[in-house]
């Protein structure tokens, strides 16, 4: 499912996209980029994932952790427009 999240969540996506584009990142890296606590960042990443703006995958090295990757905003908007 792809949808437009709340403005404050979309602003955080923009910060992540501007720094990482399609490169993968961890929760810790996202917390540093967003200047938020890991708990708040986890909520942001969860909402972005549920709305289709980022993907989450299991870390190859530590299966307890996830790695995230932003979806291209042009592709997400195209899907929303369909």
CORJO-V785924 format. One record per helix or strand of 3 or more residues. SS is the DSSP state (H for helix, E for strand). FROM is the first residue (numbers start at 1). LEN is the number of residues. If there is no record, write none. Layout:
SS FROM LEN
SS FROM LEN
This chain:
H 7 14
H 27 8
H 38 13
E 54 5
E 66 5
H 73 9
